[in-house]
Amino acid sequence: MNFSTALIIDDEPDICFLLGIVLKQKKYSVVNSNSLMDGKQKLSSVRPGLLFLDNQLPDGSGLGEIISIRKEFPEMKIILMSAHDGSTEKKTALQNGADLFLSKPLSQESIESSIEKLFKK
């Protein structure tokens, strides 16, 4: 597990760009993926310590993958991101093993706050 590396799985280039800027300021190496399939392959090869996972991807649901990702990478911190800020979705994400739920649209402040919350636990 490479705790200084973050993987972003999101199909929106603007989200990847913003997350990348903030994470690099926090001294993370950043790897991007724009699909669930590619992201799962990168999980195995990169073995990041932090994962930002979008819920709605062109080839599947991030929410549906959390359980299997958590089983394979129990020490990795997982933040599920979604434009749908429903309490049911948030509850399911946390029950499935996400460490945090982050609502879109993202801001630099919300990203920094999420990272701080993760590592205060």
N, CA, C and O atoms as CSV, one atom per row, in Angstrom:
chain,resi,resn,atom,element,x,y,z
A,1,MET,N,N,0.847,-1.178,0.000
A,1,MET,CA,C,0.000,0.000,0.000
A,1,MET,C,C,0.891,1.239,0.000
A,1,MET,O,O,1.771,1.387,0.849
A,2,ASN,N,N,0.654,2.113,-0.950
A,2,ASN,CA,C,1.445,3.329,-1.068
A,2,ASN,C,C,0.627,4.496,-0.502
A,2,ASN,O,O,-0.206,5.076,-1.199
A,3,PHE,N,N,0.872,4.828,0.755
A,3,PHE,CA,C,0.054,5.824,1.439
A,3,PHE,C,C,0.285,7.248,0.954
A,3,PHE,O,O,-0.476,8.143,1.323
A,4,SER,N,N,1.299,7.487,0.150
A,4,SER,CA,C,1.521,8.830,-0.387
A,4,SER,C,C,0.961,8.982,-1.803
A,4,SER,O,O,1.203,9.989,-2.469
A,5,THR,N,N,0.207,7.969,-2.258
A,5,THR,CA,C,-0.399,8.006,-3.577
A,5,THR,C,C,-1.915,8.027,-3.463
A,5,THR,O,O,-2.502,7.316,-2.648
A,6,ALA,N,N,-2.540,8.859,-4.298
A,6,ALA,CA,C,-4.000,8.928,-4.368
A,6,ALA,C,C,-4.441,8.568,-5.773
A,6,ALA,O,O,-3.832,8.992,-6.755
A,7,LEU,N,N,-5.506,7.782,-5.862
A,7,LEU,CA,C,-6.117,7.439,-7.142
A,7,LEU,C,C,-7.465,8.140,-7.218
A,7,LEU,O,O,-8.263,8.082,-6.282
A,8,ILE,N,N,-7.705,8.797,-8.338
A,8,ILE,CA,C,-8.983,9.452,-8.593
A,8,ILE,C,C,-9.665,8.695,-9.723
A,8,ILE,O,O,-9.126,8.596,-10.825
A,9,ILE,N,N,-10.858,8.159,-9.448
A,9,ILE,CA,C,-11.639,7.497,-10.488
A,9,ILE,C,C,-12.876,8.364,-10.719
A,9,ILE,O,O,-13.835,8.324,-9.948
A,10,ASP,N,N,-12.833,9.141,-11.786
A,10,ASP,CA,C,-13.923,10.057,-12.119
A,10,ASP,C,C,-13.853,10.370,-13.605
A,10,ASP,O,O,-12.765,10.568,-14.147
A,11,ASP,N,N,-14.996,10.416,-14.265
A,11,ASP,CA,C,-15.022,10.664,-15.707
A,11,ASP,C,C,-15.090,12.147,-16.069
A,11,ASP,O,O,-15.131,12.489,-17.251
A,12,GLU,N,N,-15.104,13.026,-15.076
A,12,GLU,CA,C,-15.156,14.463,-15.340
A,12,GLU,C,C,-13.747,15.062,-15.216
A,12,GLU,O,O,-13.188,15.100,-14.119
A,13,PRO,N,N,-13.171,15.530,-16.331
A,13,PRO,CA,C,-11.810,16.083,-16.301
A,13,PRO,C,C,-11.627,17.226,-15.300
A,13,PRO,O,O,-10.574,17.338,-14.672
A,14,ASP,N,N,-12.645,18.071,-15.151
A,14,ASP,CA,C,-12.538,19.193,-14.206
A,14,ASP,C,C,-12.389,18.711,-12.765
A,14,ASP,O,O,-11.636,19.294,-11.984
A,15,ILE,N,N,-13.105,17.651,-12.419
A,15,ILE,CA,C,-13.015,17.085,-11.061
A,15,ILE,C,C,-11.621,16.516,-10.846
A,15,ILE,O,O,-11.000,16.761,-9.812
A,16,CYS,N,N,-11.128,15.758,-11.818
A,16,CYS,CA,C,-9.781,15.183,-11.708
A,16,CYS,C,C,-8.733,16.282,-11.570
A,16,CYS,O,O,-7.795,16.157,-10.784
A,17,PHE,N,N,-8.893,17.348,-12.329
A,17,PHE,CA,C,-7.946,18.456,-12.289
A,17,PHE,C,C,-7.946,19.123,-10.910
A,17,PHE,O,O,-6.885,19.318,-10.318
A,18,LEU,N,N,-9.132,19.471,-10.397
A,18,LEU,CA,C,-9.231,20.121,-9.087
A,18,LEU,C,C,-8.692,19.218,-7.975
A,18,LEU,O,O,-7.901,19.661,-7.142
A,19,LEU,N,N,-9.118,17.968,-7.961
A,19,LEU,CA,C,-8.611,17.034,-6.950
A,19,LEU,C,C,-7.097,16.899,-7.048
A,19,LEU,O,O,-6.402,16.888,-6.032
A,20,GLY,N,N,-6.589,16.797,-8.275
A,20,GLY,CA,C,-5.151,16.658,-8.475
A,20,GLY,C,C,-4.374,17.828,-7.906
A,20,GLY,O,O,-3.341,17.634,-7.265
A,21,ILE,N,N,-4.856,19.039,-8.131
A,21,ILE,CA,C,-4.176,20.227,-7.595
A,21,ILE,C,C,-4.116,20.172,-6.070
A,21,ILE,O,O,-3.054,20.358,-5.475
A,22,VAL,N,N,-5.259,19.915,-5.447
A,22,VAL,CA,C,-5.311,19.898,-3.986
A,22,VAL,C,C,-4.446,18.771,-3.423
A,22,VAL,O,O,-3.712,18.973,-2.456
A,23,LEU,N,N,-4.532,17.593,-4.024
A,23,LEU,CA,C,-3.754,16.453,-3.524
A,23,LEU,C,C,-2.254,16.672,-3.694
A,23,LEU,O,O,-1.471,16.305,-2.818
A,24,LYS,N,N,-1.853,17.259,-4.798
A,24,LYS,CA,C,-0.426,17.539,-4.997
A,24,LYS,C,C,0.076,18.568,-3.988
A,24,LYS,O,O,1.219,18.490,-3.539
A,25,GLN,N,N,-0.779,19.538,-3.627
A,25,GLN,CA,C,-0.410,20.496,-2.579
A,25,GLN,C,C,-0.219,19.793,-1.237
A,25,GLN,O,O,0.551,20.245,-0.390
A,26,LYS,N,N,-0.935,18.676,-1.057
A,26,LYS,CA,C,-0.825,17.880,0.166
A,26,LYS,C,C,0.264,16.817,0.053
A,26,LYS,O,O,0.368,15.933,0.904
A,27,LYS,N,N,1.072,16.906,-0.996
A,27,LYS,CA,C,2.237,16.032,-1.219
A,27,LYS,C,C,1.886,14.607,-1.645
A,27,LYS,O,O,2.667,13.686,-1.406
A,28,TYR,N,N,0.732,14.414,-2.267
A,28,TYR,CA,C,0.366,13.106,-2.809
A,28,TYR,C,C,0.851,12.992,-4.251
A,28,TYR,O,O,0.869,13.974,-4.993
A,29,SER,N,N,1.239,11.787,-4.632
A,29,SER,CA,C,1.372,11.454,-6.045
A,29,SER,C,C,-0.041,11.127,-6.499
A,29,SER,O,O,-0.780,10.449,-5.785
A,30,VAL,N,N,-0.422,11.599,-7.674
A,30,VAL,CA,C,-1.806,11.444,-8.118
A,30,VAL,C,C,-1.866,10.647,-9.409
A,30,VAL,O,O,-1.112,10.893,-10.350
A,31,VAL,N,N,-2.788,9.678,-9.429
A,31,VAL,CA,C,-3.057,8.872,-10.610
A,31,VAL,C,C,-4.541,9.042,-10.928
A,31,VAL,O,O,-5.381,8.952,-10.033
A,32,ASN,N,N,-4.866,9.286,-12.190
A,32,ASN,CA,C,-6.255,9.466,-12.616
A,32,ASN,C,C,-6.734,8.297,-13.444
A,32,ASN,O,O,-5.961,7.645,-14.146
A,33,SER,N,N,-8.029,8.046,-13.346
A,33,SER,CA,C,-8.688,7.072,-14.202
A,33,SER,C,C,-10.069,7.623,-14.536
A,33,SER,O,O,-10.719,8.243,-13.695
A,34,ASN,N,N,-10.512,7.392,-15.769
A,34,ASN,CA,C,-11.799,7.928,-16.196
A,34,ASN,C,C,-12.902,6.889,-16.325
A,34,ASN,O,O,-14.002,7.195,-16.786
A,35,SER,N,N,-12.603,5.657,-15.916
A,35,SER,CA,C,-13.629,4.608,-15.958
A,35,SER,C,C,-13.418,3.644,-14.794
A,35,SER,O,O,-12.331,3.556,-14.224
A,36,LEU,N,N,-14.467,2.940,-14.465
A,36,LEU,CA,C,-14.402,1.974,-13.374
A,36,LEU,C,C,-13.461,0.819,-13.709
A,36,LEU,O,O,-12.672,0.392,-12.866
A,37,MET,N,N,-13.544,0.323,-14.926
A,37,MET,CA,C,-12.683,-0.805,-15.322
A,37,MET,C,C,-11.209,-0.425,-15.235
A,37,MET,O,O,-10.412,-1.149,-14.639
A,38,ASP,N,N,-10.850,0.707,-15.828
A,38,ASP,CA,C,-9.465,1.159,-15.794
A,38,ASP,C,C,-9.045,1.457,-14.349
A,38,ASP,O,O,-7.925,1.143,-13.945
A,39,GLY,N,N,-9.939,2.056,-13.590
A,39,GLY,CA,C,-9.635,2.378,-12.196
A,39,GLY,C,C,-9.338,1.138,-11.360
A,39,GLY,O,O,-8.425,1.149,-10.535
A,40,LYS,N,N,-10.102,0.077,-11.568
A,40,LYS,CA,C,-9.860,-1.157,-10.827
A,40,LYS,C,C,-8.510,-1.764,-11.194
A,40,LYS,O,O,-7.832,-2.325,-10.333
A,41,GLN,N,N,-8.112,-1.661,-12.459
A,41,GLN,CA,C,-6.797,-2.145,-12.868
A,41,GLN,C,C,-5.695,-1.318,-12.202
A,41,GLN,O,O,-4.691,-1.863,-11.743
A,42,LYS,N,N,-5.892,-0.003,-12.153
A,42,LYS,CA,C,-4.898,0.862,-11.525
A,42,LYS,C,C,-4.829,0.645,-10.017
A,42,LYS,O,O,-3.761,0.786,-9.422
A,43,LEU,N,N,-5.951,0.304,-9.397
A,43,LEU,CA,C,-5.924,-0.020,-7.968
A,43,LEU,C,C,-4.919,-1.136,-7.693
A,43,LEU,O,O,-4.121,-1.051,-6.760
A,44,SER,N,N,-4.967,-2.167,-8.505
A,44,SER,CA,C,-4.083,-3.318,-8.308
A,44,SER,C,C,-2.623,-2.989,-8.574
A,44,SER,O,O,-1.738,-3.481,-7.874
A,45,SER,N,N,-2.368,-2.167,-9.576
A,45,SER,CA,C,-0.967,-1.878,-9.912
A,45,SER,C,C,-0.375,-0.759,-9.053
A,45,SER,O,O,0.799,-0.819,-8.686
A,46,VAL,N,N,-1.169,0.254,-8.731
A,46,VAL,CA,C,-0.667,1.417,-7.991
A,46,VAL,C,C,-0.750,1.207,-6.480
A,46,VAL,O,O,0.116,1.669,-5.737
A,47,ARG,N,N,-1.795,0.508,-6.029
A,47,ARG,CA,C,-2.045,0.240,-4.599
A,47,ARG,C,C,-2.009,1.538,-3.770
A,47,ARG,O,O,-1.191,1.674,-2.860
A,48,PRO,N,N,-2.902,2.487,-4.094
A,48,PRO,CA,C,-2.887,3.786,-3.417
A,48,PRO,C,C,-3.377,3.700,-1.973
A,48,PRO,O,O,-4.077,2.762,-1.591
A,49,GLY,N,N,-2.997,4.686,-1.193
A,49,GLY,CA,C,-3.484,4.773,0.177
A,49,GLY,C,C,-4.789,5.527,0.282
A,49,GLY,O,O,-5.485,5.445,1.294
A,50,LEU,N,N,-5.126,6.272,-0.777
A,50,LEU,CA,C,-6.320,7.112,-0.784
A,50,LEU,C,C,-7.005,6.999,-2.141
A,50,LEU,O,O,-6.363,7.096,-3.186
A,51,LEU,N,N,-8.324,6.791,-2.105
A,51,LEU,CA,C,-9.115,6.651,-3.326
A,51,LEU,C,C,-10.279,7.633,-3.300
A,51,LEU,O,O,-11.077,7.642,-2.364
A,52,PHE,N,N,-10.366,8.461,-4.339
A,52,PHE,CA,C,-11.545,9.289,-4.578
A,52,PHE,C,C,-12.323,8.592,-5.686
A,52,PHE,O,O,-11.845,8.499,-6.817
A,53,LEU,N,N,-13.513,8.103,-5.372
A,53,LEU,CA,C,-14.296,7.277,-6.286
A,53,LEU,C,C,-15.631,7.943,-6.596
A,53,LEU,O,O,-16.432,8.199,-5.697
A,54,ASP,N,N,-15.862,8.220,-7.881
A,54,ASP,CA,C,-17.144,8.786,-8.295
A,54,ASP,C,C,-18.203,7.687,-8.281
A,54,ASP,O,O,-17.910,6.526,-8.566
A,55,ASN,N,N,-19.428,8.062,-7.948
A,55,ASN,CA,C,-20.497,7.073,-7.930
A,55,ASN,C,C,-21.006,6.751,-9.328
A,55,ASN,O,O,-21.216,5.581,-9.645
A,56,GLN,N,N,-21.206,7.749,-10.162
A,56,GLN,CA,C,-21.783,7.539,-11.495
A,56,GLN,C,C,-20.687,7.592,-12.564
A,56,GLN,O,O,-20.252,8.668,-12.974
A,57,LEU,N,N,-20.260,6.434,-12.996
A,57,LEU,CA,C,-19.243,6.332,-14.035
A,57,LEU,C,C,-19.864,5.723,-15.281
A,57,LEU,O,O,-20.877,5.029,-15.185
A,58,PRO,N,N,-19.284,5.965,-16.442
A,58,PRO,CA,C,-19.876,5.454,-17.684
A,58,PRO,C,C,-20.055,3.938,-17.706
A,58,PRO,O,O,-20.966,3.425,-18.355
A,59,ASP,N,N,-19.185,3.226,-16.996
A,59,ASP,CA,C,-19.232,1.765,-17.034
A,59,ASP,C,C,-19.635,1.129,-15.712
A,59,ASP,O,O,-19.382,-0.055,-15.494
A,60,GLY,N,N,-20.263,1.905,-14.822
A,60,GLY,CA,C,-20.745,1.292,-13.590
A,60,GLY,C,C,-20.857,2.265,-12.435
A,60,GLY,O,O,-20.614,3.465,-12.566
A,61,SER,N,N,-21.231,1.709,-11.310
A,61,SER,CA,C,-21.471,2.480,-10.097
A,61,SER,C,C,-20.334,2.302,-9.097
A,61,SER,O,O,-19.998,1.180,-8.717
A,62,GLY,N,N,-19.751,3.410,-8.681
A,62,GLY,CA,C,-18.731,3.339,-7.640
A,62,GLY,C,C,-19.293,2.772,-6.347
A,62,GLY,O,O,-18.624,2.013,-5.646
A,63,LEU,N,N,-20.528,3.148,-6.040
A,63,LEU,CA,C,-21.181,2.660,-4.830
A,63,LEU,C,C,-21.236,1.133,-4.808
A,63,LEU,O,O,-21.057,0.508,-3.763
A,64,GLY,N,N,-21.483,0.552,-5.967
A,64,GLY,CA,C,-21.567,-0.905,-6.068
A,64,GLY,C,C,-20.230,-1.615,-5.953
A,64,GLY,O,O,-20.194,-2.830,-5.759
A,65,GLU,N,N,-19.139,-0.888,-6.068
A,65,GLU,CA,C,-17.802,-1.494,-6.026
A,65,GLU,C,C,-17.101,-1.354,-4.676
A,65,GLU,O,O,-16.061,-1.973,-4.450
A,66,ILE,N,N,-17.657,-0.555,-3.793
A,66,ILE,CA,C,-16.961,-0.279,-2.525
A,66,ILE,C,C,-16.674,-1.547,-1.736
A,66,ILE,O,O,-15.573,-1.703,-1.210
A,67,ILE,N,N,-17.629,-2.446,-1.641
A,67,ILE,CA,C,-17.447,-3.661,-0.829
A,67,ILE,C,C,-16.258,-4.475,-1.333
A,67,ILE,O,O,-15.416,-4.897,-0.540
A,68,SER,N,N,-16.185,-4.699,-2.646
A,68,SER,CA,C,-15.072,-5.507,-3.170
A,68,SER,C,C,-13.742,-4.772,-3.048
A,68,SER,O,O,-12.712,-5.396,-2.793
A,69,ILE,N,N,-13.751,-3.456,-3.227
A,69,ILE,CA,C,-12.510,-2.686,-3.070
A,69,ILE,C,C,-12.045,-2.751,-1.614
A,69,ILE,O,O,-10.857,-2.936,-1.351
A,70,ARG,N,N,-12.959,-2.604,-0.687
A,70,ARG,CA,C,-12.621,-2.637,0.745
A,70,ARG,C,C,-12.045,-3.999,1.135
A,70,ARG,O,O,-11.103,-4.075,1.923
A,71,LYS,N,N,-12.614,-5.078,0.580
A,71,LYS,CA,C,-12.098,-6.420,0.886
A,71,LYS,C,C,-10.659,-6.591,0.418
A,71,LYS,O,O,-9.828,-7.163,1.124
A,72,GLU,N,N,-10.376,-6.088,-0.779
A,72,GLU,CA,C,-9.041,-6.247,-1.349
A,72,GLU,C,C,-8.028,-5.279,-0.736
A,72,GLU,O,O,-6.846,-5.604,-0.627
A,73,PHE,N,N,-8.486,-4.099,-0.339
A,73,PHE,CA,C,-7.595,-3.052,0.183
A,73,PHE,C,C,-8.149,-2.509,1.509
A,73,PHE,O,O,-8.626,-1.376,1.556
A,74,PRO,N,N,-8.091,-3.295,2.568
A,74,PRO,CA,C,-8.728,-2.877,3.827
A,74,PRO,C,C,-8.127,-1.626,4.468
A,74,PRO,O,O,-8.811,-0.949,5.235
A,75,GLU,N,N,-6.876,-1.305,4.176
A,75,GLU,CA,C,-6.237,-0.146,4.811
A,75,GLU,C,C,-6.418,1.143,4.012
A,75,GLU,O,O,-6.155,2.229,4.528
A,76,MET,N,N,-6.863,1.037,2.767
A,76,MET,CA,C,-7.017,2.207,1.915
A,76,MET,C,C,-8.181,3.068,2.407
A,76,MET,O,O,-9.216,2.553,2.828
A,77,LYS,N,N,-7.994,4.380,2.346
A,77,LYS,CA,C,-9.060,5.327,2.663
A,77,LYS,C,C,-9.869,5.555,1.391
A,77,LYS,O,O,-9.306,5.818,0.328
A,78,ILE,N,N,-11.198,5.454,1.505
A,78,ILE,CA,C,-12.080,5.588,0.344
A,78,ILE,C,C,-13.051,6.742,0.572
A,78,ILE,O,O,-13.751,6.798,1.583
A,79,ILE,N,N,-13.076,7.659,-0.392
A,79,ILE,CA,C,-14.045,8.749,-0.383
A,79,ILE,C,C,-14.931,8.580,-1.608
A,79,ILE,O,O,-14.454,8.673,-2.740
A,80,LEU,N,N,-16.219,8.334,-1.388
A,80,LEU,CA,C,-17.159,8.246,-2.493
A,80,LEU,C,C,-17.679,9.645,-2.786
A,80,LEU,O,O,-18.075,10.374,-1.876
A,81,MET,N,N,-17.675,10.013,-4.061
A,81,MET,CA,C,-18.154,11.327,-4.477
A,81,MET,C,C,-19.420,11.153,-5.308
A,81,MET,O,O,-19.532,10.225,-6.110
A,82,SER,N,N,-20.373,12.064,-5.100
A,82,SER,CA,C,-21.610,11.986,-5.868
A,82,SER,C,C,-22.273,13.343,-5.975
A,82,SER,O,O,-22.226,14.157,-5.053
A,83,ALA,N,N,-22.894,13.568,-7.125
A,83,ALA,CA,C,-23.692,14.778,-7.313
A,83,ALA,C,C,-25.060,14.612,-6.663
A,83,ALA,O,O,-25.780,15.591,-6.470
A,84,HIS,N,N,-25.419,13.375,-6.325
A,84,HIS,CA,C,-26.693,13.087,-5.663
A,84,HIS,C,C,-26.431,12.985,-4.173
A,84,HIS,O,O,-25.871,11.999,-3.693
A,85,ASP,N,N,-26.838,14.001,-3.459
A,85,ASP,CA,C,-26.539,14.091,-2.026
A,85,ASP,C,C,-27.673,13.510,-1.192
A,85,ASP,O,O,-28.099,14.119,-0.211
A,86,GLY,N,N,-28.159,12.345,-1.576
A,86,GLY,CA,C,-29.243,11.724,-0.837
A,86,GLY,C,C,-28.749,11.028,0.412
A,86,GLY,O,O,-27.667,10.441,0.419
A,87,SER,N,N,-29.539,11.092,1.464
A,87,SER,CA,C,-29.127,10.465,2.720
A,87,SER,C,C,-29.030,8.954,2.580
A,87,SER,O,O,-28.200,8.326,3.237
A,88,THR,N,N,-29.874,8.358,1.728
A,88,THR,CA,C,-29.820,6.907,1.522
A,88,THR,C,C,-28.514,6.513,0.845
A,88,THR,O,O,-27.873,5.540,1.243
A,89,GLU,N,N,-28.121,7.265,-0.174
A,89,GLU,CA,C,-26.870,6.981,-0.878
A,89,GLU,C,C,-25.675,7.122,0.058
A,89,GLU,O,O,-24.772,6.286,0.051
A,90,LYS,N,N,-25.674,8.166,0.852
A,90,LYS,CA,C,-24.587,8.396,1.806
A,90,LYS,C,C,-24.524,7.265,2.826
A,90,LYS,O,O,-23.447,6.743,3.116
A,91,LYS,N,N,-25.664,6.891,3.362
A,91,LYS,CA,C,-25.716,5.813,4.356
A,91,LYS,C,C,-25.214,4.499,3.765
A,91,LYS,O,O,-24.450,3.778,4.407
A,92,THR,N,N,-25.644,4.187,2.542
A,92,THR,CA,C,-25.204,2.953,1.883
A,92,THR,C,C,-23.703,2.962,1.637
A,92,THR,O,O,-23.029,1.955,1.850
A,93,ALA,N,N,-23.178,4.097,1.188
A,93,ALA,CA,C,-21.740,4.202,0.938
A,93,ALA,C,C,-20.948,3.918,2.205
A,93,ALA,O,O,-19.971,3.170,2.174
A,94,LEU,N,N,-21.361,4.504,3.308
A,94,LEU,CA,C,-20.640,4.303,4.567
A,94,LEU,C,C,-20.810,2.874,5.078
A,94,LEU,O,O,-19.865,2.288,5.606
A,95,GLN,N,N,-22.003,2.313,4.926
A,95,GLN,CA,C,-22.224,0.913,5.334
A,95,GLN,C,C,-21.405,-0.049,4.484
A,95,GLN,O,O,-20.949,-1.078,4.983
A,96,ASN,N,N,-21.213,0.273,3.207
A,96,ASN,CA,C,-20.452,-0.600,2.307
A,96,ASN,C,C,-18.943,-0.508,2.520
A,96,ASN,O,O,-18.190,-1.334,2.002
A,97,GLY,N,N,-18.498,0.501,3.286
A,97,GLY,CA,C,-17.074,0.573,3.589
A,97,GLY,C,C,-16.372,1.853,3.202
A,97,GLY,O,O,-15.164,1.971,3.408
A,98,ALA,N,N,-17.098,2.831,2.639
A,98,ALA,CA,C,-16.460,4.114,2.351
A,98,ALA,C,C,-16.129,4.801,3.672
A,98,ALA,O,O,-16.869,4.673,4.648
A,99,ASP,N,N,-15.037,5.515,3.699
A,99,ASP,CA,C,-14.661,6.254,4.901
A,99,ASP,C,C,-15.403,7.584,4.982
A,99,ASP,O,O,-15.739,8.054,6.069
A,100,LEU,N,N,-15.655,8.189,3.812
A,100,LEU,CA,C,-16.363,9.468,3.752
A,100,LEU,C,C,-17.201,9.537,2.491
A,100,LEU,O,O,-16.958,8.825,1.517
A,101,PHE,N,N,-18.199,10.416,2.534
A,101,PHE,CA,C,-19.041,10.717,1.374
A,101,PHE,C,C,-18.873,12.191,1.086
A,101,PHE,O,O,-19.046,13.024,1.975
A,102,LEU,N,N,-18.535,12.523,-0.150
A,102,LEU,CA,C,-18.288,13.906,-0.531
A,102,LEU,C,C,-19.269,14.299,-1.627
A,102,LEU,O,O,-19.326,13.669,-2.683
A,103,SER,N,N,-20.039,15.345,-1.363
A,103,SER,CA,C,-21.036,15.813,-2.329
A,103,SER,C,C,-20.408,16.724,-3.361
A,103,SER,O,O,-19.549,17.548,-3.049
A,104,LYS,N,N,-20.851,16.562,-4.594
A,104,LYS,CA,C,-20.443,17.452,-5.668
A,104,LYS,C,C,-21.466,18.569,-5.750
A,104,LYS,O,O,-22.618,18.344,-5.379
A,105,PRO,N,N,-21.121,19.734,-6.203
A,105,PRO,CA,C,-19.826,20.109,-6.750
A,105,PRO,C,C,-18.776,20.229,-5.647
A,105,PRO,O,O,-19.085,20.581,-4.509
A,106,LEU,N,N,-17.539,19.929,-6.008
A,106,LEU,CA,C,-16.430,19.983,-5.067
A,106,LEU,C,C,-15.840,21.387,-5.025
A,106,LEU,O,O,-15.932,22.156,-5.982
A,107,SER,N,N,-15.239,21.690,-3.901
A,107,SER,CA,C,-14.471,22.925,-3.770
A,107,SER,C,C,-13.141,22.557,-3.131
A,107,SER,O,O,-13.002,21.481,-2.550
A,108,GLN,N,N,-12.184,23.434,-3.238
A,108,GLN,CA,C,-10.899,23.181,-2.595
A,108,GLN,C,C,-11.097,22.967,-1.098
A,108,GLN,O,O,-10.466,22.092,-0.505
A,109,GLU,N,N,-11.963,23.757,-0.494
A,109,GLU,CA,C,-12.210,23.654,0.949
A,109,GLU,C,C,-12.832,22.308,1.314
A,109,GLU,O,O,-12.440,21.696,2.307
A,110,SER,N,N,-13.804,21.837,0.515
A,110,SER,CA,C,-14.449,20.559,0.844
A,110,SER,C,C,-13.474,19.395,0.694
A,110,SER,O,O,-13.534,18.435,1.462
A,111,ILE,N,N,-12.587,19.473,-0.278
A,111,ILE,CA,C,-11.591,18.418,-0.476
A,111,ILE,C,C,-10.601,18.411,0.694
A,111,ILE,O,O,-10.329,17.361,1.277
A,112,GLU,N,N,-10.073,19.576,1.028
A,112,GLU,CA,C,-9.114,19.670,2.139
A,112,GLU,C,C,-9.749,19.219,3.447
A,112,GLU,O,O,-9.122,18.506,4.230
A,113,SER,N,N,-10.980,19.628,3.683
A,113,SER,CA,C,-11.687,19.240,4.903
A,113,SER,C,C,-11.872,17.724,4.975
A,113,SER,O,O,-11.725,17.126,6.041
A,114,SER,N,N,-12.191,17.112,3.843
A,114,SER,CA,C,-12.378,15.658,3.806
A,114,SER,C,C,-11.090,14.914,4.123
A,114,SER,O,O,-11.098,13.933,4.867
A,115,ILE,N,N,-9.985,15.382,3.558
A,115,ILE,CA,C,-8.693,14.738,3.811
A,115,ILE,C,C,-8.332,14.879,5.291
A,115,ILE,O,O,-7.861,13.923,5.907
A,116,GLU,N,N,-8.547,16.058,5.859
A,116,GLU,CA,C,-8.267,16.264,7.283
A,116,GLU,C,C,-9.115,15.365,8.161
A,116,GLU,O,O,-8.605,14.796,9.126
A,117,LYS,N,N,-10.412,15.221,7.850
A,117,LYS,CA,C,-11.295,14.358,8.624
A,117,LYS,C,C,-10.823,12.901,8.579
A,117,LYS,O,O,-10.849,12.200,9.590
A,118,LEU,N,N,-10.395,12.462,7.404
A,118,LEU,CA,C,-9.936,11.075,7.250
A,118,LEU,C,C,-8.789,10.743,8.179
A,118,LEU,O,O,-8.755,9.673,8.786
A,119,PHE,N,N,-7.861,11.656,8.283
A,119,PHE,CA,C,-6.644,11.342,9.009
A,119,PHE,C,C,-6.695,11.778,10.457
A,119,PHE,O,O,-5.715,11.604,11.182
A,120,LYS,N,N,-7.819,12.345,10.903
A,120,LYS,CA,C,-8.023,12.612,12.324
A,120,LYS,C,C,-8.650,11.425,13.018
A,120,LYS,O,O,-8.589,11.303,14.241
A,121,LYS,N,N,-9.272,10.527,12.208
A,121,LYS,CA,C,-9.948,9.356,12.781
A,121,LYS,C,C,-8.941,8.424,13.420
A,121,LYS,O,O,-9.318,7.382,13.956
